[in-house]
Amino acid sequence: MKRKIVTMILAFAMLLAFVGCGEGNNLLSAEELEAQMPAGSMGLVIEAEEGGQDIAMGAGVEVDPHFFTNNVGRSGVTDTGESWTCTVDDWELIVSYMQQMRLERIRVMLLPSWYAPTTGTYTDASYAYRFDSEEMQSLYELLDVAQEQGMTVNLTLWGIDHYNTNFIPAEQVNNWISIPTEGEEYVLAKMFADCVAHLKNTLGYSCIEEITVYNEPNTVFETYFGTAGFYAYVDLVEEIDAAFRSAGLRDGVLFCLSDDAEDVSWMGRTLDALENIIDVAVSHTYAYGEETGNTYMQEDLARWANYYEEYGIPHFWGEFGTNDGGTYEMSDENNWDPVRGTTIARIALNMIGSGSVGMSYWVLYSQYYGSTGSDDIMSMGLIGFADENWACRPVWYAYSMFTRYFRAGYEIYRIDSGSDEVVALAVRDPVADSWNYFAVNTGDGMQSVSFLNTCASVSDMSVLLYDAANVPTNNMVITASDRVAGGQIVTYEIPANGFAVITEVI
């Protein structure tokens, strides 16, 4: 049923795109526009056949519900030697940043230990859940915000944290996440379905619209079974799908799989084995950085998105960041590097340019992930630590431009710049019939770009500019700083390491 709905949405989008393109309004062709654009400017052609077929799922962030349960200080302890804890004022500040970003989607961790007993043997008739635990209360705080602000929540069953839950997992190995004991997959499946039923049906969190089964399962399941781990993963997904159907939950959520960690082979096998279950193909990557060229990046990213042509299932990047951080930590130099903001914007544009329909940045704010059984610091947040006064880092200013103007439901018009120094994209809001143009310049100097729209003549547009040489420090999103003339040709000069969003609507 959901596959049919997705197909209908895509077909409708194509119809809208062609209604908006070639309307018989004497629009000029690409060749005619190229002849009229300013000398020395780079032509970025928007063609009807390059757009409307794919619908954006939008840009989101990881926001895990540890805010009130884990240490959130960079130093680990306050001046008095106590672990950092968050106040209501702290949380309200974080929420205000989310509002500024106009966040419309978040990815959220869920662990069984948050609501299940730490010991015991379950039977079908005895599931003694702890939905009032500290961790679940923290989850509710986050879901309240998502519900109030109309966000889509992807709830990710991270796995079994065997440091805190010892009745389900298989033999422990050197990994804080475990898998179910063989033959007890149905236990985890029922626990997960019961929790989602509690969240959606009992508490009314309709914002939970997507489900992911295990974070980076290729690493977890292969830890236990090697290459045979894939089949154990498939078995578990099928058990969870059945549990959701039994609970009457399946039609209310999209299954986003596989959530692989840069393993295109695993994704391909997931699509082949679970084609009738998977609704959105999801992957993670931290493979690219400032030194990665646009051409290479798009070709590499397309390995995942190209599966769309075979299976008709849209691809989304469930986690992404840069390659200059470790497993958990990133240096202050990199976190506060203005060019990293440009790099993140460039990666996001290349993800869409390669055929994907959205992405989610890891993570919103920096903190410790102590409840995972470790004392790991997660430092690559868009927002700094509590003892950094929750300051917004350069990457926040850049990525918030993307979250505000690359929205779910927009038609995607991919652009081939023909340059390794400029990456560009156009999107159209089919409801408002308005356009947003994006471009990043990584050249050494100023670069004039001209968007040549063969589909429409736009009104005068506003420009938002992230300039790596002049990054704000006021913890406020970048606003329009310039206006440019509309028409089929829209021209703007972007500074080196600059990211521009040119929009008809503010």
Secondary structure as GFF3:
##gff-version 3
##sequence-region A 1 506
A	DSSP	alpha_helix	2	20	.	.	.	ID=ss1
A	DSSP	alpha_helix	30	36	.	.	.	ID=ss2
A	DSSP	beta_strand	42	46	.	.	.	ID=ss3
A	DSSP	three_ten_helix	48	50	.	.	.	ID=ss4
A	DSSP	beta_strand	51	55	.	.	.	ID=ss5
A	DSSP	beta_strand	58	62	.	.	.	ID=ss6
A	DSSP	alpha_helix	88	100	.	.	.	ID=ss7
A	DSSP	beta_strand	105	110	.	.	.	ID=ss8
A	DSSP	three_ten_helix	112	114	.	.	.	ID=ss9
A	DSSP	alpha_helix	134	148	.	.	.	ID=ss10
A	DSSP	beta_strand	152	157	.	.	.	ID=ss11
A	DSSP	beta_strand	160	161	.	.	.	ID=ss12
A	DSSP	beta_strand	177	178	.	.	.	ID=ss13
A	DSSP	alpha_helix	185	197	.	.	.	ID=ss14
A	DSSP	pi_helix	198	202	.	.	.	ID=ss15
A	DSSP	beta_strand	208	213	.	.	.	ID=ss16
A	DSSP	alpha_helix	217	225	.	.	.	ID=ss17
A	DSSP	three_ten_helix	226	228	.	.	.	ID=ss18
A	DSSP	alpha_helix	229	246	.	.	.	ID=ss19
A	DSSP	three_ten_helix	250	252	.	.	.	ID=ss20
A	DSSP	beta_strand	254	261	.	.	.	ID=ss21
A	DSSP	alpha_helix	264	273	.	.	.	ID=ss22
A	DSSP	beta_strand	280	285	.	.	.	ID=ss23
A	DSSP	alpha_helix	294	305	.	.	.	ID=ss24
A	DSSP	alpha_helix	307	311	.	.	.	ID=ss25
A	DSSP	beta_strand	315	320	.	.	.	ID=ss26
A	DSSP	alpha_helix	332	335	.	.	.	ID=ss27
A	DSSP	alpha_helix	338	353	.	.	.	ID=ss28
A	DSSP	beta_strand	358	361	.	.	.	ID=ss29
A	DSSP	beta_strand	367	368	.	.	.	ID=ss30
A	DSSP	three_ten_helix	370	372	.	.	.	ID=ss31
A	DSSP	beta_strand	377	378	.	.	.	ID=ss32
A	DSSP	three_ten_helix	386	388	.	.	.	ID=ss33
A	DSSP	alpha_helix	394	405	.	.	.	ID=ss34
A	DSSP	beta_strand	411	414	.	.	.	ID=ss35
A	DSSP	beta_strand	422	429	.	.	.	ID=ss36
A	DSSP	beta_strand	434	441	.	.	.	ID=ss37
A	DSSP	beta_strand	447	453	.	.	.	ID=ss38
A	DSSP	beta_strand	461	467	.	.	.	ID=ss39
A	DSSP	beta_strand	482	484	.	.	.	ID=ss40
A	DSSP	beta_strand	489	494	.	.	.	ID=ss41
A	DSSP	beta_strand	498	503	.	.	.	ID=ss42
###
